[in-house]
Amino acid sequence: MATSYDYAPLFRSSIGFDRVFNLLENAQRARSLSDWPPHDIVKTGNDNYRISIAVAGFVQDDLDITFQSSLLTVTGKNQEAPAESYLHRGIASRPFEHRFELADHVRVNGADLSNGLLSIDLVREVPEALKPRKIDIQSAPALASSAPAPIEARKAA
């Protein structure tokens, strides 16, 4: 049973959150896609992440990783093996595509294929201009010498 949510009321009362609502809608649509092959998403540090995808039977040339505009796409197309007489074929080798929506300032740091696991390292690098910074509070110097003349003195002149 698929549950669908209507975000229209939230659009009427919020401004600038369009991307968040689009992410929620896309996540609902993506749920209907296959979760094969299985994958893990691990936070390895304060600003570091790793996606591990089980790609048994795939070689490096069968896999493609693309990063464009905060969308990381991993595709696998297993080249046809020679026709053999399988008595049992339990290792799936069907094509797949996984899409991961990345937050702002998250970039792909590298990828590694080892022991049937494709590991993709991600790092969040917030630009210096967007990081919080300390603002010094300064007190204004006494303005006694430049104080305006009293109103009565201006009238007498």
N, C-alpha and C positions, 0 to 999 in steps of 0.2 A: 504494500500500500504506500504510494508516494504522496507526500504531503507538500502542498504548494502554498507559499505565503504571498500575500499581496502587500507590497511595500508602498503603494500609492498614498496612503494616509501619511506616511513618514515624509514623502516628497513635499507634501503641502506645508509641513511645519519645520522643515530643516533646509538649510542652505549650505551648499558646498560639500555635501556628503554623497554626491552622485556616485563617486567611485566605490564607496563602501557598499552601497546598495547593488551596484553592478557586480561586485565581487560575491555578494550573497546569492544573487540570482544565478551567476555562473557556477557557483559551488553546488547549487541544487541540481543544475543540469548535468554537471560532471558526475554526480553520484550515480546516474543511470548508466554511465560507462563502466566497462569492466575494470576490476581492480587487479587484473593480471598484467604483468607479474607483480608479486607482492613487493612492497617497499617500506622502508623505515625513514622517518625524519627525526633527526636527533640534534639537540642543542649541545654543542661541544664546548662552548665558552660564552662569555657575555654577548659577543657579537659574531659568533661563529656557529655555523650549522652544517649538517651533512645529510644528504639524501643518499640512501643505499637501496639499490634495486637489484633483486635476484634475477639474473639474466643467464641462467645455466643453459648451455648449448649455443650461446651467441658468442661471436668473436668480435674484435674491435671494429672490423670493417662492416659488420651488420648493424652497428649502433650509430645513432646520430644525435648530437646534443645541440640545440639551438637556443640562444637567448636573445630576445628582442622585446624591448619596451616592457620590461617587468614580467614577461612571460617566458618561463623556461619550459622547453618542449624536449622530451626524450622519446625517440622513436627507435624501434627495432624491427628489422626486416631480415629474417633468417633466410639465407640463400638455400635453395633446394639442395638437399643431400642426394647422393645417388640413390636410385631406386634399390632398396634392399628389402629383404623379406623379414619384416618385423614380426616376431611372435607376440610382442607386447611393446607398445610405445607409450611410456609414461612421462617422458620429458617433453613437455609442450614446446613447440618452436614456432608458434603462430606469431604473426606481426602484432606489434602493440604501439600505443602512443600514450604517454603520460604528460599532462600539462600541470605545471606548478606556477601559481600566481605569486610573484615575489613582491615584497614590500619595497617602498622607496629606499634607495641607497643600498640595496642588497645586490651584490655582484657575484658572479661565478668566479671562484678562485682557482679551480682546477678539477680534473676528473681522473679517475683511475679504475681500471678493470683488473680485478685480481680474484682468483678462486671463485669465479661465477658471480661476483658481486660488482656492480658498477657503483662507485662512490663518487658523488659530486660534492665538492666543498664550496660552501657559500660564506661570504663575509659581509657584514653590514658596516659601511663606512659613511658616517654622517659628516658632511662637510663642516669645516670650522665655522662658517657663517651661520649654520643652523644649530650649533651646539650651544647649550646654556653658558652664559658668561656673567661674571660678577661685575656689577655696576657700583663704582665708588660714589659715595654720597659726600658732596662738598657743601660747606656752609658759606653763605654769602658774606662778604666783608661788610663791616659797619659803614653805613652811608651817611654819617653825620654831616660831613662837609658839603655834600651835594643835596641836602634836604631842601625842598622847596620853601620859599619864603612864606610867612603867614599871610593869609588873605587880607587882613587889615593893613599890613605894610604895603601891599600892592595898591590898595585904594588910595592911601595917603600920597603916594608918589605921583 
